Amino acid sequence: MEFLEKKDRLKILISISDQLWDDYKSGTLKADEYLTKADEIREELNKVAEVTFLDMQELSKSFGYILIKSRNIFGNNRNYKFQRLIFN
C-alpha cells in the first residue's frame, strides 16, 4: 500500500471534517457526536507520522464514512470522495 503525501492526508482530513459539519447541520449527527468526532479529526491533523491510504480509509470508517479515491480521465489528479455509512 502506498504512503500518502502530506497534502493528500490533509485534504482527506479536511474533507472528513467538512462532511461531519454538513451532517451535523442537516441533523444526521447530534452535537455530542459531532464534537467528539471533530476533536478526533483535530488530533489526526496534528500527527505527522506517515499514513497509508488504507489507514485513512480505516479512520474514515471509524467516523462513519467510506473513503473513495478517484482519478481524472488522465489518471494524474487524485480526488477523494466520501459516502456516509448507513447502519440498520
PyMOL Python script that loads the backbone (N, CA, C, O; Angstrom):
from pymol import cmd

cmd.read_pdbstr("""\
ATOM      1  N   MET A   1       0.847  -1.171   0.000  1.00  0.00           N
ATOM      2  CA  MET A   1       0.000   0.000   0.000  1.00  0.00           C
ATOM      3  C   MET A   1       0.895   1.237   0.000  1.00  0.00           C
ATOM      4  O   MET A   1       1.881   1.302   0.733  1.00  0.00           O
ATOM      5  N   GLU A   2       0.543   2.203  -0.821  1.00  0.00           N
ATOM      6  CA  GLU A   2       1.346   3.419  -0.936  1.00  0.00           C
ATOM      7  C   GLU A   2       1.133   4.364   0.246  1.00  0.00           C
ATOM      8  O   GLU A   2       0.048   4.419   0.824  1.00  0.00           O
ATOM      9  N   PHE A   3       2.174   5.098   0.591  1.00  0.00           N
ATOM     10  CA  PHE A   3       2.045   6.141   1.601  1.00  0.00           C
ATOM     11  C   PHE A   3       1.466   7.378   0.941  1.00  0.00           C
ATOM     12  O   PHE A   3       1.776   7.692  -0.208  1.00  0.00           O
ATOM     13  N   LEU A   4       0.631   8.067   1.676  1.00  0.00           N
ATOM     14  CA  LEU A   4       0.045   9.295   1.158  1.00  0.00           C
ATOM     15  C   LEU A   4       0.963  10.474   1.444  1.00  0.00           C
ATOM     16  O   LEU A   4       1.630  10.529   2.477  1.00  0.00           O
ATOM     17  N   GLU A   5       0.981  11.403   0.517  1.00  0.00           N
ATOM     18  CA  GLU A   5       1.717  12.635   0.745  1.00  0.00           C
ATOM     19  C   GLU A   5       0.970  13.462   1.789  1.00  0.00           C
ATOM     20  O   GLU A   5      -0.232  13.294   1.996  1.00  0.00           O
ATOM     21  N   LYS A   6       1.700  14.342   2.429  1.00  0.00           N
ATOM     22  CA  LYS A   6       1.104  15.162   3.484  1.00  0.00           C
ATOM     23  C   LYS A   6      -0.103  15.943   2.970  1.00  0.00           C
ATOM     24  O   LYS A   6      -1.116  16.036   3.663  1.00  0.00           O
ATOM     25  N   LYS A   7      -0.008  16.503   1.771  1.00  0.00           N
ATOM     26  CA  LYS A   7      -1.117  17.296   1.239  1.00  0.00           C
ATOM     27  C   LYS A   7      -2.361  16.437   1.022  1.00  0.00           C
ATOM     28  O   LYS A   7      -3.481  16.907   1.222  1.00  0.00           O
ATOM     29  N   ASP A   8      -2.171  15.175   0.613  1.00  0.00           N
ATOM     30  CA  ASP A   8      -3.310  14.286   0.426  1.00  0.00           C
ATOM     31  C   ASP A   8      -3.950  13.923   1.763  1.00  0.00           C
ATOM     32  O   ASP A   8      -5.174  13.875   1.880  1.00  0.00           O
ATOM     33  N   ARG A   9      -3.108  13.668   2.777  1.00  0.00           N
ATOM     34  CA  ARG A   9      -3.644  13.375   4.114  1.00  0.00           C
ATOM     35  C   ARG A   9      -4.460  14.554   4.615  1.00  0.00           C
ATOM     36  O   ARG A   9      -5.553  14.382   5.155  1.00  0.00           O
ATOM     37  N   LEU A  10      -3.919  15.755   4.432  1.00  0.00           N
ATOM     38  CA  LEU A  10      -4.632  16.949   4.885  1.00  0.00           C
ATOM     39  C   LEU A  10      -5.942  17.138   4.130  1.00  0.00           C
ATOM     40  O   LEU A  10      -6.960  17.491   4.725  1.00  0.00           O
ATOM     41  N   LYS A  11      -5.917  16.903   2.814  1.00  0.00           N
ATOM     42  CA  LYS A  11      -7.144  17.026   2.016  1.00  0.00           C
ATOM     43  C   LYS A  11      -8.224  16.089   2.537  1.00  0.00           C
ATOM     44  O   LYS A  11      -9.386  16.473   2.671  1.00  0.00           O
ATOM     45  N   ILE A  12      -7.825  14.856   2.827  1.00  0.00           N
ATOM     46  CA  ILE A  12      -8.785  13.861   3.304  1.00  0.00           C
ATOM     47  C   ILE A  12      -9.338  14.261   4.661  1.00  0.00           C
ATOM     48  O   ILE A  12     -10.551  14.233   4.869  1.00  0.00           O
ATOM     49  N   LEU A  13      -8.470  14.631   5.578  1.00  0.00           N
ATOM     50  CA  LEU A  13      -8.930  15.001   6.919  1.00  0.00           C
ATOM     51  C   LEU A  13      -9.822  16.238   6.891  1.00  0.00           C
ATOM     52  O   LEU A  13     -10.815  16.303   7.616  1.00  0.00           O
ATOM     53  N   ILE A  14      -9.482  17.203   6.074  1.00  0.00           N
ATOM     54  CA  ILE A  14     -10.318  18.396   5.963  1.00  0.00           C
ATOM     55  C   ILE A  14     -11.654  18.050   5.324  1.00  0.00           C
ATOM     56  O   ILE A  14     -12.686  18.590   5.720  1.00  0.00           O
ATOM     57  N   SER A  15     -11.647  17.164   4.348  1.00  0.00           N
ATOM     58  CA  SER A  15     -12.899  16.736   3.716  1.00  0.00           C
ATOM     59  C   SER A  15     -13.791  15.988   4.699  1.00  0.00           C
ATOM     60  O   SER A  15     -15.008  16.175   4.706  1.00  0.00           O
ATOM     61  N   ILE A  16     -13.182  15.137   5.531  1.00  0.00           N
ATOM     62  CA  ILE A  16     -13.966  14.448   6.561  1.00  0.00           C
ATOM     63  C   ILE A  16     -14.564  15.479   7.511  1.00  0.00           C
ATOM     64  O   ILE A  16     -15.733  15.381   7.884  1.00  0.00           O
ATOM     65  N   SER A  17     -13.773  16.453   7.895  1.00  0.00           N
ATOM     66  CA  SER A  17     -14.245  17.499   8.793  1.00  0.00           C
ATOM     67  C   SER A  17     -15.423  18.257   8.178  1.00  0.00           C
ATOM     68  O   SER A  17     -16.416  18.524   8.853  1.00  0.00           O
ATOM     69  N   ASP A  18     -15.306  18.597   6.905  1.00  0.00           N
ATOM     70  CA  ASP A  18     -16.399  19.283   6.205  1.00  0.00           C
ATOM     71  C   ASP A  18     -17.655  18.422   6.164  1.00  0.00           C
ATOM     72  O   ASP A  18     -18.763  18.917   6.369  1.00  0.00           O
ATOM     73  N   GLN A  19     -17.474  17.130   5.897  1.00  0.00           N
ATOM     74  CA  GLN A  19     -18.620  16.225   5.830  1.00  0.00           C
ATOM     75  C   GLN A  19     -19.278  16.079   7.196  1.00  0.00           C
ATOM     76  O   GLN A  19     -20.505  16.033   7.292  1.00  0.00           O
ATOM     77  N   LEU A  20     -18.475  16.007   8.248  1.00  0.00           N
ATOM     78  CA  LEU A  20     -19.031  15.957   9.605  1.00  0.00           C
ATOM     79  C   LEU A  20     -19.890  17.187   9.876  1.00  0.00           C
ATOM     80  O   LEU A  20     -20.990  17.073  10.416  1.00  0.00           O
ATOM     81  N   TRP A  21     -19.390  18.362   9.502  1.00  0.00           N
ATOM     82  CA  TRP A  21     -20.131  19.604   9.702  1.00  0.00           C
ATOM     83  C   TRP A  21     -21.451  19.576   8.934  1.00  0.00           C
ATOM     84  O   TRP A  21     -22.496  19.937   9.474  1.00  0.00           O
ATOM     85  N   ASP A  22     -21.399  19.146   7.668  1.00  0.00           N
ATOM     86  CA  ASP A  22     -22.621  19.057   6.864  1.00  0.00           C
ATOM     87  C   ASP A  22     -23.633  18.118   7.506  1.00  0.00           C
ATOM     88  O   ASP A  22     -24.826  18.420   7.547  1.00  0.00           O
ATOM     89  N   ASP A  23     -23.159  16.977   8.009  1.00  0.00           N
ATOM     90  CA  ASP A  23     -24.060  16.017   8.649  1.00  0.00           C
ATOM     91  C   ASP A  23     -24.627  16.572   9.949  1.00  0.00           C
ATOM     92  O   ASP A  23     -25.783  16.313  10.284  1.00  0.00           O
ATOM     93  N   TYR A  24     -23.826  17.326  10.677  1.00  0.00           N
ATOM     94  CA  TYR A  24     -24.313  17.961  11.907  1.00  0.00           C
ATOM     95  C   TYR A  24     -25.386  19.002  11.573  1.00  0.00           C
ATOM     96  O   TYR A  24     -26.438  19.036  12.211  1.00  0.00           O
ATOM     97  N   LYS A  25     -25.124  19.845  10.582  1.00  0.00           N
ATOM     98  CA  LYS A  25     -26.075  20.899  10.206  1.00  0.00           C
ATOM     99  C   LYS A  25     -27.379  20.320   9.668  1.00  0.00           C
ATOM    100  O   LYS A  25     -28.442  20.915   9.847  1.00  0.00           O
ATOM    101  N   SER A  26     -27.306  19.162   9.010  1.00  0.00           N
ATOM    102  CA  SER A  26     -28.517  18.546   8.455  1.00  0.00           C
ATOM    103  C   SER A  26     -29.274  17.718   9.488  1.00  0.00           C
ATOM    104  O   SER A  26     -30.374  17.237   9.215  1.00  0.00           O
ATOM    105  N   GLY A  27     -28.688  17.548  10.673  1.00  0.00           N
ATOM    106  CA  GLY A  27     -29.350  16.790  11.728  1.00  0.00           C
ATOM    107  C   GLY A  27     -29.005  15.316  11.755  1.00  0.00           C
ATOM    108  O   GLY A  27     -29.533  14.578  12.588  1.00  0.00           O
ATOM    109  N   THR A  28     -28.133  14.869  10.866  1.00  0.00           N
ATOM    110  CA  THR A  28     -27.725  13.465  10.837  1.00  0.00           C
ATOM    111  C   THR A  28     -26.890  13.113  12.061  1.00  0.00           C
ATOM    112  O   THR A  28     -26.985  12.002  12.581  1.00  0.00           O
ATOM    113  N   LEU A  29     -26.068  14.061  12.523  1.00  0.00           N
ATOM    114  CA  LEU A  29     -25.246  13.870  13.721  1.00  0.00           C
ATOM    115  C   LEU A  29     -25.747  14.768  14.839  1.00  0.00           C
ATOM    116  O   LEU A  29     -26.132  15.914  14.606  1.00  0.00           O
ATOM    117  N   LYS A  30     -25.738  14.239  16.046  1.00  0.00           N
ATOM    118  CA  LYS A  30     -26.072  15.044  17.223  1.00  0.00           C
ATOM    119  C   LYS A  30     -24.840  15.856  17.621  1.00  0.00           C
ATOM    120  O   LYS A  30     -23.721  15.542  17.216  1.00  0.00           O
ATOM    121  N   ALA A  31     -25.057  16.892  18.412  1.00  0.00           N
ATOM    122  CA  ALA A  31     -23.975  17.801  18.803  1.00  0.00           C
ATOM    123  C   ALA A  31     -22.834  17.068  19.495  1.00  0.00           C
ATOM    124  O   ALA A  31     -21.667  17.313  19.190  1.00  0.00           O
ATOM    125  N   ASP A  32     -23.158  16.169  20.424  1.00  0.00           N
ATOM    126  CA  ASP A  32     -22.089  15.469  21.144  1.00  0.00           C
ATOM    127  C   ASP A  32     -21.296  14.550  20.218  1.00  0.00           C
ATOM    128  O   ASP A  32     -20.081  14.420  20.366  1.00  0.00           O
ATOM    129  N   GLU A  33     -21.982  13.907  19.259  1.00  0.00           N
ATOM    130  CA  GLU A  33     -21.284  13.066  18.281  1.00  0.00           C
ATOM    131  C   GLU A  33     -20.353  13.921  17.423  1.00  0.00           C
ATOM    132  O   GLU A  33     -19.200  13.565  17.183  1.00  0.00           O
ATOM    133  N   TYR A  34     -20.881  15.055  16.971  1.00  0.00           N
ATOM    134  CA  TYR A  34     -20.087  15.943  16.130  1.00  0.00           C
ATOM    135  C   TYR A  34     -18.836  16.419  16.863  1.00  0.00           C
ATOM    136  O   TYR A  34     -17.736  16.371  16.313  1.00  0.00           O
ATOM    137  N   LEU A  35     -19.002  16.872  18.090  1.00  0.00           N
ATOM    138  CA  LEU A  35     -17.868  17.402  18.851  1.00  0.00           C
ATOM    139  C   LEU A  35     -16.804  16.337  19.105  1.00  0.00           C
ATOM    140  O   LEU A  35     -15.608  16.609  19.002  1.00  0.00           O
ATOM    141  N   THR A  36     -17.245  15.126  19.437  1.00  0.00           N
ATOM    142  CA  THR A  36     -16.302  14.030  19.674  1.00  0.00           C
ATOM    143  C   THR A  36     -15.501  13.718  18.416  1.00  0.00           C
ATOM    144  O   THR A  36     -14.276  13.600  18.462  1.00  0.00           O
ATOM    145  N   LYS A  37     -16.203  13.584  17.293  1.00  0.00           N
ATOM    146  CA  LYS A  37     -15.529  13.248  16.036  1.00  0.00           C
ATOM    147  C   LYS A  37     -14.652  14.400  15.545  1.00  0.00           C
ATOM    148  O   LYS A  37     -13.570  14.167  15.005  1.00  0.00           O
ATOM    149  N   ALA A  38     -15.105  15.630  15.728  1.00  0.00           N
ATOM    150  CA  ALA A  38     -14.308  16.790  15.314  1.00  0.00           C
ATOM    151  C   ALA A  38     -13.009  16.861  16.114  1.00  0.00           C
ATOM    152  O   ALA A  38     -11.960  17.203  15.569  1.00  0.00           O
ATOM    153  N   ASP A  39     -13.078  16.538  17.404  1.00  0.00           N
ATOM    154  CA  ASP A  39     -11.860  16.512  18.224  1.00  0.00           C
ATOM    155  C   ASP A  39     -10.883  15.449  17.733  1.00  0.00           C
ATOM    156  O   ASP A  39      -9.674  15.678  17.705  1.00  0.00           O
ATOM    157  N   GLU A  40     -11.406  14.288  17.345  1.00  0.00           N
ATOM    158  CA  GLU A  40     -10.543  13.227  16.827  1.00  0.00           C
ATOM    159  C   GLU A  40      -9.868  13.663  15.522  1.00  0.00           C
ATOM    160  O   GLU A  40      -8.694  13.370  15.296  1.00  0.00           O
ATOM    161  N   ILE A  41     -10.614  14.359  14.674  1.00  0.00           N
ATOM    162  CA  ILE A  41     -10.041  14.862  13.422  1.00  0.00           C
ATOM    163  C   ILE A  41      -8.914  15.845  13.725  1.00  0.00           C
ATOM    164  O   ILE A  41      -7.855  15.787  13.099  1.00  0.00           O
ATOM    165  N   ARG A  42      -9.135  16.737  14.672  1.00  0.00           N
ATOM    166  CA  ARG A  42      -8.092  17.701  15.046  1.00  0.00           C
ATOM    167  C   ARG A  42      -6.834  16.986  15.537  1.00  0.00           C
ATOM    168  O   ARG A  42      -5.717  17.394  15.217  1.00  0.00           O
ATOM    169  N   GLU A  43      -7.017  15.925  16.311  1.00  0.00           N
ATOM    170  CA  GLU A  43      -5.866  15.150  16.786  1.00  0.00           C
ATOM    171  C   GLU A  43      -5.105  14.537  15.611  1.00  0.00           C
ATOM    172  O   GLU A  43      -3.875  14.558  15.581  1.00  0.00           O
ATOM    173  N   GLU A  44      -5.841  13.996  14.650  1.00  0.00           N
ATOM    174  CA  GLU A  44      -5.202  13.387  13.478  1.00  0.00           C
ATOM    175  C   GLU A  44      -4.460  14.435  12.649  1.00  0.00           C
ATOM    176  O   GLU A  44      -3.390  14.158  12.107  1.00  0.00           O
ATOM    177  N   LEU A  45      -5.026  15.633  12.552  1.00  0.00           N
ATOM    178  CA  LEU A  45      -4.366  16.704  11.808  1.00  0.00           C
ATOM    179  C   LEU A  45      -3.023  17.074  12.432  1.00  0.00           C
ATOM    180  O   LEU A  45      -2.101  17.501  11.737  1.00  0.00           O
ATOM    181  N   ASN A  46      -2.926  16.906  13.731  1.00  0.00           N
ATOM    182  CA  ASN A  46      -1.695  17.265  14.432  1.00  0.00           C
ATOM    183  C   ASN A  46      -0.617  16.187  14.358  1.00  0.00           C
ATOM    184  O   ASN A  46       0.537  16.450  14.697  1.00  0.00           O
ATOM    185  N   LYS A  47      -0.965  15.001  13.931  1.00  0.00           N
ATOM    186  CA  LYS A  47       0.017  13.920  13.826  1.00  0.00           C
ATOM    187  C   LYS A  47       0.862  14.108  12.572  1.00  0.00           C
ATOM    188  O   LYS A  47       0.380  14.613  11.558  1.00  0.00           O
ATOM    189  N   VAL A  48       2.092  13.708  12.648  1.00  0.00           N
ATOM    190  CA  VAL A  48       2.987  13.877  11.499  1.00  0.00           C
ATOM    191  C   VAL A  48       3.494  12.541  10.955  1.00  0.00           C
ATOM    192  O   VAL A  48       4.308  12.530  10.032  1.00  0.00           O
ATOM    193  N   ALA A  49       3.040  11.436  11.496  1.00  0.00           N
ATOM    194  CA  ALA A  49       3.512  10.119  11.055  1.00  0.00           C
ATOM    195  C   ALA A  49       3.033   9.827   9.636  1.00  0.00           C
ATOM    196  O   ALA A  49       2.019  10.357   9.181  1.00  0.00           O
ATOM    197  N   GLU A  50       3.788   8.971   8.950  1.00  0.00           N
ATOM    198  CA  GLU A  50       3.390   8.542   7.611  1.00  0.00           C
ATOM    199  C   GLU A  50       2.113   7.711   7.709  1.00  0.00           C
ATOM    200  O   GLU A  50       1.976   6.857   8.586  1.00  0.00           O
ATOM    201  N   VAL A  51       1.197   7.971   6.809  1.00  0.00           N
ATOM    202  CA  VAL A  51      -0.096   7.306   6.829  1.00  0.00           C
ATOM    203  C   VAL A  51      -0.387   6.772   5.430  1.00  0.00           C
ATOM    204  O   VAL A  51      -0.165   7.467   4.438  1.00  0.00           O
ATOM    205  N   THR A  52      -0.881   5.543   5.350  1.00  0.00           N
ATOM    206  CA  THR A  52      -1.249   4.979   4.059  1.00  0.00           C
ATOM    207  C   THR A  52      -2.708   5.295   3.756  1.00  0.00           C
ATOM    208  O   THR A  52      -3.465   5.708   4.635  1.00  0.00           O
ATOM    209  N   PHE A  53      -3.084   5.095   2.506  1.00  0.00           N
ATOM    210  CA  PHE A  53      -4.477   5.291   2.109  1.00  0.00           C
ATOM    211  C   PHE A  53      -5.377   4.348   2.903  1.00  0.00           C
ATOM    212  O   PHE A  53      -6.476   4.727   3.308  1.00  0.00           O
ATOM    213  N   LEU A  54      -4.912   3.128   3.123  1.00  0.00           N
ATOM    214  CA  LEU A  54      -5.682   2.165   3.910  1.00  0.00           C
ATOM    215  C   LEU A  54      -5.909   2.685   5.329  1.00  0.00           C
ATOM    216  O   LEU A  54      -6.999   2.535   5.883  1.00  0.00           O
ATOM    217  N   ASP A  55      -4.873   3.299   5.918  1.00  0.00           N
ATOM    218  CA  ASP A  55      -5.032   3.902   7.242  1.00  0.00           C
ATOM    219  C   ASP A  55      -6.123   4.968   7.223  1.00  0.00           C
ATOM    220  O   ASP A  55      -6.945   5.047   8.136  1.00  0.00           O
ATOM    221  N   MET A  56      -6.120   5.783   6.179  1.00  0.00           N
ATOM    222  CA  MET A  56      -7.124   6.845   6.076  1.00  0.00           C
ATOM    223  C   MET A  56      -8.520   6.262   5.846  1.00  0.00           C
ATOM    224  O   MET A  56      -9.510   6.808   6.334  1.00  0.00           O
ATOM    225  N   GLN A  57      -8.600   5.157   5.103  1.00  0.00           N
ATOM    226  CA  GLN A  57      -9.893   4.501   4.919  1.00  0.00           C
ATOM    227  C   GLN A  57     -10.430   3.993   6.253  1.00  0.00           C
ATOM    228  O   GLN A  57     -11.613   4.152   6.557  1.00  0.00           O
ATOM    229  N   GLU A  58      -9.560   3.388   7.041  1.00  0.00           N
ATOM    230  CA  GLU A  58      -9.976   2.890   8.355  1.00  0.00           C
ATOM    231  C   GLU A  58     -10.406   4.035   9.263  1.00  0.00           C
ATOM    232  O   GLU A  58     -11.397   3.923   9.984  1.00  0.00           O
ATOM    233  N   LEU A  59      -9.664   5.127   9.227  1.00  0.00           N
ATOM    234  CA  LEU A  59     -10.030   6.295  10.020  1.00  0.00           C
ATOM    235  C   LEU A  59     -11.386   6.835   9.573  1.00  0.00           C
ATOM    236  O   LEU A  59     -12.240   7.141  10.405  1.00  0.00           O
ATOM    237  N   SER A  60     -11.581   6.950   8.272  1.00  0.00           N
ATOM    238  CA  SER A  60     -12.858   7.431   7.742  1.00  0.00           C
ATOM    239  C   SER A  60     -13.997   6.526   8.181  1.00  0.00           C
ATOM    240  O   SER A  60     -15.064   6.998   8.574  1.00  0.00           O
ATOM    241  N   LYS A  61     -13.759   5.218   8.108  1.00  0.00           N
ATOM    242  CA  LYS A  61     -14.781   4.255   8.511  1.00  0.00           C
ATOM    243  C   LYS A  61     -15.141   4.420   9.979  1.00  0.00           C
ATOM    244  O   LYS A  61     -16.302   4.265  10.358  1.00  0.00           O
ATOM    245  N   SER A  62     -14.147   4.734  10.809  1.00  0.00           N
ATOM    246  CA  SER A  62     -14.422   4.910  12.238  1.00  0.00           C
ATOM    247  C   SER A  62     -15.317   6.120  12.495  1.00  0.00           C
ATOM    248  O   SER A  62     -15.974   6.197  13.533  1.00  0.00           O
ATOM    249  N   PHE A  63     -15.345   7.066  11.554  1.00  0.00           N
ATOM    250  CA  PHE A  63     -16.222   8.230  11.668  1.00  0.00           C
ATOM    251  C   PHE A  63     -17.554   8.015  10.958  1.00  0.00           C
ATOM    252  O   PHE A  63     -18.416   8.893  10.979  1.00  0.00           O
ATOM    253  N   GLY A  64     -17.726   6.857  10.333  1.00  0.00           N
ATOM    254  CA  GLY A  64     -18.987   6.548   9.670  1.00  0.00           C
ATOM    255  C   GLY A  64     -19.018   6.869   8.188  1.00  0.00           C
ATOM    256  O   GLY A  64     -20.095   7.047   7.619  1.00  0.00           O
ATOM    257  N   TYR A  65     -17.847   6.946   7.546  1.00  0.00           N
ATOM    258  CA  TYR A  65     -17.781   7.268   6.125  1.00  0.00           C
ATOM    259  C   TYR A  65     -16.908   6.261   5.385  1.00  0.00           C
ATOM    260  O   TYR A  65     -15.980   5.683   5.950  1.00  0.00           O
ATOM    261  N   ILE A  66     -17.227   6.066   4.114  1.00  0.00           N
ATOM    262  CA  ILE A  66     -16.384   5.273   3.230  1.00  0.00           C
ATOM    263  C   ILE A  66     -15.569   6.266   2.410  1.00  0.00           C
ATOM    264  O   ILE A  66     -16.126   7.193   1.824  1.00  0.00           O
ATOM    265  N   LEU A  67     -14.259   6.076   2.367  1.00  0.00           N
ATOM    266  CA  LEU A  67     -13.364   6.935   1.592  1.00  0.00           C
ATOM    267  C   LEU A  67     -13.108   6.279   0.244  1.00  0.00           C
ATOM    268  O   LEU A  67     -12.726   5.111   0.174  1.00  0.00           O
ATOM    269  N   ILE A  68     -13.319   7.035  -0.818  1.00  0.00           N
ATOM    270  CA  ILE A  68     -13.140   6.528  -2.175  1.00  0.00           C
ATOM    271  C   ILE A  68     -12.121   7.404  -2.891  1.00  0.00           C
ATOM    272  O   ILE A  68     -12.238   8.629  -2.891  1.00  0.00           O
ATOM    273  N   LYS A  69     -11.125   6.773  -3.499  1.00  0.00           N
ATOM    274  CA  LYS A  69     -10.117   7.516  -4.266  1.00  0.00           C
ATOM    275  C   LYS A  69     -10.483   7.431  -5.739  1.00  0.00           C
ATOM    276  O   LYS A  69     -10.778   6.350  -6.251  1.00  0.00           O
ATOM    277  N   SER A  70     -10.464   8.559  -6.410  1.00  0.00           N
ATOM    278  CA  SER A  70     -10.735   8.563  -7.845  1.00  0.00           C
ATOM    279  C   SER A  70      -9.682   9.409  -8.548  1.00  0.00           C
ATOM    280  O   SER A  70      -9.035  10.253  -7.927  1.00  0.00           O
ATOM    281  N   ARG A  71      -9.518   9.181  -9.822  1.00  0.00           N
ATOM    282  CA  ARG A  71      -8.565   9.957 -10.629  1.00  0.00           C
ATOM    283  C   ARG A  71      -9.332  10.585 -11.792  1.00  0.00           C
ATOM    284  O   ARG A  71     -10.399  10.111 -12.180  1.00  0.00           O
ATOM    285  N   ASN A  72      -8.769  11.649 -12.333  1.00  0.00           N
ATOM    286  CA  ASN A  72      -9.402  12.245 -13.501  1.00  0.00           C
ATOM    287  C   ASN A  72      -9.159  11.352 -14.715  1.00  0.00           C
ATOM    288  O   ASN A  72      -8.509  10.313 -14.596  1.00  0.00           O
ATOM    289  N   ILE A  73      -9.666  11.739 -15.865  1.00  0.00           N
ATOM    290  CA  ILE A  73      -9.558  10.871 -17.044  1.00  0.00           C
ATOM    291  C   ILE A  73      -8.119  10.680 -17.508  1.00  0.00           C
ATOM    292  O   ILE A  73      -7.819   9.723 -18.221  1.00  0.00           O
ATOM    293  N   PHE A  74      -7.231  11.581 -17.110  1.00  0.00           N
ATOM    294  CA  PHE A  74      -5.827  11.448 -17.480  1.00  0.00           C
ATOM    295  C   PHE A  74      -5.046  10.623 -16.469  1.00  0.00           C
ATOM    296  O   PHE A  74      -3.892  10.269 -16.712  1.00  0.00           O
ATOM    297  N   GLY A  75      -5.667  10.316 -15.337  1.00  0.00           N
ATOM    298  CA  GLY A  75      -5.041   9.484 -14.323  1.00  0.00           C
ATOM    299  C   GLY A  75      -3.986  10.171 -13.491  1.00  0.00           C
ATOM    300  O   GLY A  75      -3.211   9.506 -12.804  1.00  0.00           O
ATOM    301  N   ASN A  76      -3.938  11.504 -13.536  1.00  0.00           N
ATOM    302  CA  ASN A  76      -2.868  12.184 -12.815  1.00  0.00           C
ATOM    303  C   ASN A  76      -3.345  13.073 -11.669  1.00  0.00           C
ATOM    304  O   ASN A  76      -2.516  13.674 -10.986  1.00  0.00           O
ATOM    305  N   ASN A  77      -4.610  13.171 -11.447  1.00  0.00           N
ATOM    306  CA  ASN A  77      -5.119  14.021 -10.377  1.00  0.00           C
ATOM    307  C   ASN A  77      -5.966  13.175  -9.438  1.00  0.00           C
ATOM    308  O   ASN A  77      -6.950  12.563  -9.853  1.00  0.00           O
ATOM    309  N   ARG A  78      -5.576  13.148  -8.173  1.00  0.00           N
ATOM    310  CA  ARG A  78      -6.320  12.357  -7.197  1.00  0.00           C
ATOM    311  C   ARG A  78      -7.404  13.204  -6.557  1.00  0.00           C
ATOM    312  O   ARG A  78      -7.187  14.361  -6.196  1.00  0.00           O
ATOM    313  N   ASN A  79      -8.549  12.615  -6.429  1.00  0.00           N
ATOM    314  CA  ASN A  79      -9.645  13.227  -5.695  1.00  0.00           C
ATOM    315  C   ASN A  79     -10.150  12.205  -4.697  1.00  0.00           C
ATOM    316  O   ASN A  79     -10.040  10.999  -4.918  1.00  0.00           O
ATOM    317  N   TYR A  80     -10.698  12.688  -3.610  1.00  0.00           N
ATOM    318  CA  TYR A  80     -11.213  11.805  -2.578  1.00  0.00           C
ATOM    319  C   TYR A  80     -12.662  12.163  -2.323  1.00  0.00           C
ATOM    320  O   TYR A  80     -13.013  13.335  -2.181  1.00  0.00           O
ATOM    321  N   LYS A  81     -13.494  11.144  -2.266  1.00  0.00           N
ATOM    322  CA  LYS A  81     -14.916  11.342  -2.028  1.00  0.00           C
ATOM    323  C   LYS A  81     -15.323  10.508  -0.829  1.00  0.00           C
ATOM    324  O   LYS A  81     -14.670   9.521  -0.489  1.00  0.00           O
ATOM    325  N   PHE A  82     -16.409  10.916  -0.195  1.00  0.00           N
ATOM    326  CA  PHE A  82     -16.911  10.222   0.978  1.00  0.00           C
ATOM    327  C   PHE A  82     -18.362   9.846   0.778  1.00  0.00           C
ATOM    328  O   PHE A  82     -19.128  10.565   0.137  1.00  0.00           O
ATOM    329  N   GLN A  83     -18.717   8.724   1.330  1.00  0.00           N
ATOM    330  CA  GLN A  83     -20.109   8.291   1.370  1.00  0.00           C
ATOM    331  C   GLN A  83     -20.411   7.897   2.800  1.00  0.00           C
ATOM    332  O   GLN A  83     -19.652   7.146   3.412  1.00  0.00           O
ATOM    333  N   ARG A  84     -21.493   8.387   3.330  1.00  0.00           N
ATOM    334  CA  ARG A  84     -21.876   8.061   4.700  1.00  0.00           C
ATOM    335  C   ARG A  84     -22.304   6.605   4.775  1.00  0.00           C
ATOM    336  O   ARG A  84     -23.088   6.138   3.948  1.00  0.00           O
ATOM    337  N   LEU A  85     -21.787   5.888   5.768  1.00  0.00           N
ATOM    338  CA  LEU A  85     -22.207   4.508   6.006  1.00  0.00           C
ATOM    339  C   LEU A  85     -23.601   4.533   6.609  1.00  0.00           C
ATOM    340  O   LEU A  85     -23.899   5.367   7.464  1.00  0.00           O
ATOM    341  N   ILE A  86     -24.433   3.640   6.174  1.00  0.00           N
ATOM    342  CA  ILE A  86     -25.788   3.561   6.709  1.00  0.00           C
ATOM    343  C   ILE A  86     -25.880   2.310   7.561  1.00  0.00           C
ATOM    344  O   ILE A  86     -25.675   1.194   7.083  1.00  0.00           O
ATOM    345  N   PHE A  87     -26.193   2.518   8.833  1.00  0.00           N
ATOM    346  CA  PHE A  87     -26.322   1.404   9.762  1.00  0.00           C
ATOM    347  C   PHE A  87     -27.796   1.133  10.005  1.00  0.00           C
ATOM    348  O   PHE A  87     -28.593   2.056  10.177  1.00  0.00           O
ATOM    349  N   ASN A  88     -28.143  -0.131  10.017  1.00  0.00           N
ATOM    350  CA  ASN A  88     -29.541  -0.504  10.309  1.00  0.00           C
ATOM    351  C   ASN A  88     -29.699  -0.865  11.755  1.00  0.00           C
ATOM    352  O   ASN A  88     -30.799  -1.205  12.191  1.00  0.00           O
TER     353      ASN A  88
END
""", "prot")
cmd.dss("prot")
cmd.show_as("cartoon", "prot")
cmd.util.cbc("prot")
cmd.orient("prot")
